[in-house]
Amino acid sequence: MNPKLLILLLIIVLVSVWQFFISPIFDSIDVLKKEIVSQEKDITSKKADIDKIKSFEGQLENLKEERKKMEVALPSEAKIEELMIEFEALVTKKGGMALNTINITPIKRNISKNQELEDSEMQYVAIKLSVQGSYDALKRVLVLIQKDLRLMDIQKISFSARPKEKSEELSIYDFSIDLQTYYY
């Protein structure tokens, strides 16, 4: 056989092996590389989404804490028992005054048949405290009321002096404090 013909035949065989067997393998490798790149992009975008979700979870936890604080500041119910306990602790334990009486009355609004109370409207509770103590103790109680988380407005303060006994250094007064606190 002719060596030129053999070389030509060998080149034709090599080209056809390349064209039909090796080249498709490289093409499929290129396709797989492109798929890997697109999947890596998807993974990075999903990781970014996961990070966003985690940050939203943190924000949600903060909002839950804020909601609890808002529930203390502006509760959804009057909670008369809690108010009694809170004011007793505020006046006697923290304020250093003697609590004579406490009168807590939820104020009902007069609503006609055609009107309905909207959920967003606030309602209030009237609180009347009768306490005894010094003027400094009263100032301390007023500061505590002001700093308390629950929204409260002092409506009226009245007092009467008691006769000062010789053994007493401080003057003791009878105070009447009218307050309003709110709920929705």
C-alpha positions in Angstrom: 0.0 0.0 0.0 1.0 3.4 -0.8 2.4 5.3 2.3 0.7 8.6 1.2 -2.6 6.8 1.0 -2.0 5.2 4.4 -1.3 8.6 5.9 -4.4 10.1 4.3 -6.5 7.2 5.5 -5.0 7.6 9.0 -5.8 11.3 9.0 -9.3 10.6 7.9 -9.8 8.0 10.7 -8.3 10.4 13.3 -10.5 13.3 12.2 -13.6 11.1 12.2 -12.8 9.6 15.6 -12.3 13.2 16.8 -15.5 14.4 15.2 -17.8 11.5 16.3 -16.3 10.4 19.6 -14.0 13.0 21.3 -15.6 16.2 20.3 -19.1 15.3 21.7 -17.4 14.5 25.0 -15.8 17.9 25.1 -19.1 19.5 24.1 -20.9 17.7 26.9 -18.2 18.9 29.3 -18.7 22.5 28.2 -22.5 22.1 28.7 -21.8 20.7 32.2 -19.5 23.6 33.0 -22.2 26.0 32.0 -24.7 24.2 34.2 -22.3 24.2 37.1 -21.8 28.0 36.7 -25.6 28.6 36.6 -26.2 26.3 39.6 -23.4 28.1 41.6 -25.2 31.4 40.8 -28.4 29.9 42.0 -26.7 28.7 45.2 -25.2 32.1 45.9 -28.6 33.8 45.4 -30.3 31.3 47.6 -27.6 31.9 50.3 -28.3 35.6 50.0 -32.0 34.9 50.4 -31.3 32.7 53.5 -29.3 35.6 55.0 -32.1 38.0 54.3 -34.6 35.6 56.0 -32.3 35.3 59.0 -32.1 39.1 59.3 -35.9 39.2 59.0 -36.1 36.7 61.8 -34.0 38.9 64.0 -36.2 41.9 63.1 -39.3 39.8 63.9 -37.9 38.9 67.3 -37.2 42.6 68.0 -40.8 43.4 66.9 -42.1 40.7 69.2 -40.3 42.3 72.1 -41.6 45.8 71.1 -45.1 44.3 70.9 -44.8 43.0 74.4 -43.7 46.5 75.5 -46.6 48.0 73.6 -48.9 45.6 75.3 -47.7 46.8 78.7 -47.9 50.5 77.6 -51.3 50.2 76.0 -53.0 46.8 76.8 -55.9 45.4 74.9 -58.0 45.0 78.1 -58.5 47.0 81.2 -56.9 44.3 83.5 -58.1 45.8 86.8 -56.3 43.3 89.0 -53.0 44.0 87.4 -53.6 47.8 87.9 -54.3 47.3 91.6 -51.1 45.3 92.1 -49.1 47.7 90.0 -50.3 50.8 91.9 -49.9 49.1 95.3 -46.3 48.3 94.5 -45.7 51.7 92.9 -47.1 53.7 95.9 -46.0 51.5 98.9 -42.9 49.7 97.9 -41.2 52.1 95.5 -42.8 55.4 96.5 -42.6 55.0 100.3 -46.2 56.1 100.9 -49.1 54.5 102.7 -52.0 53.5 100.4 -55.3 54.1 102.0 -57.7 53.3 99.2 -57.6 52.6 95.5 -60.6 52.9 93.3 -60.3 51.7 89.7 -63.2 52.2 87.3 -63.3 51.4 83.6 -65.0 54.2 81.8 -67.7 53.0 79.4 -68.6 55.2 76.5 -72.2 55.9 75.6 -72.6 54.4 72.2 -75.9 54.8 70.4 -77.4 51.9 68.3 -76.2 53.5 65.1 -72.6 53.9 66.3 -70.1 51.2 66.9 -66.9 51.5 68.8 -64.0 51.0 66.4 -61.2 48.7 67.3 -58.7 51.5 66.9 -60.4 53.8 69.5 -58.7 53.9 72.9 -60.7 53.6 76.1 -59.6 54.5 79.5 -59.7 53.6 83.1 -60.2 56.1 85.9 -58.0 55.5 89.0 -58.4 57.3 92.3 -55.6 56.8 94.9 -55.9 58.0 98.5 -52.4 58.0 100.0 -50.5 59.3 103.0 -47.0 60.5 103.1 -44.6 63.3 102.9 -44.3 65.8 100.0 -41.0 64.2 99.0 -42.7 60.8 98.8 -45.4 62.3 96.6 -42.8 63.7 94.2 -41.1 60.3 94.1 -44.4 58.6 93.3 -45.2 61.2 90.6 -41.7 60.5 89.0 -42.4 56.8 89.2 -45.8 57.2 87.5 -44.1 59.3 84.8 -41.4 56.7 84.2 -43.8 53.7 84.2 -44.2 51.9 80.9 -48.0 52.1 81.0 -49.5 55.3 79.6 -51.0 57.3 82.4 -52.2 60.9 82.7 -52.6 62.6 86.1 -55.9 64.4 86.1 -55.9 66.0 89.6 -54.0 66.0 92.8 -55.5 67.3 96.1 -54.1 67.2 99.6 -55.0 68.0 103.1 -52.5 68.6 106.0 -52.7 66.6 109.2 -51.9 68.3 112.5 -48.1 67.9 113.1 -47.3 66.0 116.2 -44.3 67.0 118.3 -42.5 63.7 117.7 -42.8 63.9 113.9 -40.0 65.6 111.9 -41.8 65.4 108.6 -45.2 66.7 107.8 -47.6 63.9 106.8 -50.2 64.8 104.2 -53.3 63.0 102.9 -53.2 63.0 99.1 -55.8 62.2 96.6 -54.5 61.5 93.1 -56.8 61.1 90.1 -55.3 59.3 87.1 -56.3 57.9 83.8 -54.7 55.0 82.0 -55.6 53.7 78.6 -56.4 50.5 76.8 -57.7 49.7 73.3 
